[in-house]
Amino acid sequence: MNPFNSFTMEETNLLSIYMTESKEGLIADMKAARSFMSEEIRNLAACTIAKVERMTEVEFAKLAIYPADEV
C-alpha cells in the first residue's frame, strides 16, 4: 500500500483532525467520535479507519499529516 496516495482530500482532512503520534490513538479517537458525526462523516470515518488499519506502523509514521490547528 502506498500511504502517500491512498487518502482522498476529505480523508486527509479528517485525519488532520484526529492525528496523534500513534496509529492506535488515531483509530481510537476517531472511533470514539463516531456517535457525534453525521451519517456522511461516519461513512467517511469508516473508510479512513479501514485504510489506516491496513497501514504498517512505519507507513503511518511517514504520513505528512498534521493536526488541523497547525496547518
Stockholm file with secondary structure:
# STOCKHOLM 1.0

chainA/1-71         MNPFNSFTMEETNLLSIYMTESKEGLIADMKAARSFMSEEIRNLAACTIAKVERMTEVEFAKLAIYPADEV
#=GR chainA/1-71 SS CCTTTSSCHHHHHHHHHHCCSSHHHHHHHHHHHGGGSCHHHHHHHHHHHHHHHHSCHHHHHTCCCCCGGGC
#=GC SS_cons        CCTTTSSCHHHHHHHHHHCCSSHHHHHHHHHHHGGGSCHHHHHHHHHHHHHHHHSCHHHHHTCCCCCGGGC
//
